[in-house]
Amino acid sequence: MSRIAVENKTQLGQVLLSRGIVTAEQIEKALAEQSEKGHRKLLGELLVEMNYCTQNQVASALAEAYGVPYAQVSPKICDARILETLPREFLEEHIVLPLFKVYQVLTVAVSEPTNVFLMDEIERISGCK
């Protein structure tokens, strides 16, 4: 079963701040917006909407916070045989992109790396780890 250690994760704002991408004031403004207007949006979404950073910067910072690799990928770089490892509908619904497979270990790019249920489902459907 795939697991990501979320108990030791760093806060997104701390990572963006340490990288010099946003200021403490910008984080405070986004958090204030979040609480004042009852936003159900995540901090990263608000920071992007407020033009304080880009989606790629947020994604990269989240990957660092969760201790997982980050890469910008495209279906064009994938081997069609690997794409067939999982049903197309599943790939589209869950925003999953199989990248490569070595010795029954499937490496995938996912939009939700902390979703352990998704990781388990990928293992079950593909028959790979």
N, C-alpha and C positions, 0 to 999 in steps of 0.2 A: 504494500500500500504506500503510495507517495505521500509524503508529508513535508510541510514547510514550517520551520520554527517561527511562529508568529509571536511567541512570548518575548523574544529578544529583539523584536524589530525596533528600528529607530523611527521616530515620527517623520512623516513626509516633510513637514515644514523645516525641521532641523536639517535634513539632507539638503533641501533647496537653499537654505540659508548658508550652510557650510560651503556649498559650491559657489556662492555669490550670485545665484540666479535671482533670488528675491531678497528683499530687506525684511527686517523684523516688523517694520511699520506696514508693509504690504500684507504680511501674514496676518497681523492684527486686524487690518481692514477686512480681509476676506473672512476671518473668523467672526468678526462683528456682523458682517453681512449675513453670514450663515445663521447666527443666533437671532438677530433682530427680525429677519424676514421669515424665520422658520423654514429655511431652505432644507430640502432633503438632499441637496447636492453635496458631494464630497468636496473637501478642501481643494484638491487638485483641479476639479472641474471649475470651481469658482476662480481660482488663480488664473486659469487659462481664459475664462470668460472676461476677467478684468484686465486681460492683456499683460499680466505680470510675467508670464512664462508660456512656453509652448507645450503642446500635448506630449511631444517627444521628451522634453525635459522632465515633465511629471512622470512619465512612464519609466525613464531611466532612473530617476530618484526613487520611485517605488520599488524598482527591482533591487536597488542597493539596500533600501530599508528592509526588504524581505530576504535579502541574501540570495537572490536568484539572478542568473545572467539576463542581460537585456540585449536585444538585437532588433534592428529594423529588418523585416523580412518581406519577401514578395513571393507569391506563388510561382513566379517565373523561375526562381532558383531551385525549385523542388523537382525531384524525379517523379514522373507520373505514376510509376509503380508504387512509390511510397504513399502518394496521395490516396491510392486505392486501399490503403490499410484500414481506413475508416470511411463509413458511408458519407457521401457528399452532403446529405441533409444534416448529418451530425456536425460536420465541419462548419457549415454555414450557421447553424443554430447556436453553436457554442463558441464560434470564432476560434477555431483550432486549425493549425497548419502543421501537418507532419513534415519534418525536415529530413531526417535520415534514420536508418535502422542499422544497428550493429549488434550481432549476436543476441537477437531477440530483445534488445533494448531500443525502444522507439523514443526519439527525441522530437518533441513537439514545441511549437510556439503557441502560447495561449494568451487570451486576453485577461484571464483571471487565474493567475498562478497560485493563489491561496485557496482556490475552490477544490478541496480534497475530494469532494464527491465527483467532480468532473474528472480529476486524475484517476480515481478508481474506475470510473466508467470507461475512460480511454483504455486502461489496462484490460478491463473485462472484454470490451469489443475487439480490441486489436490482438489480444492474446500475448501482448508484449509487456515488458516492465517499463 
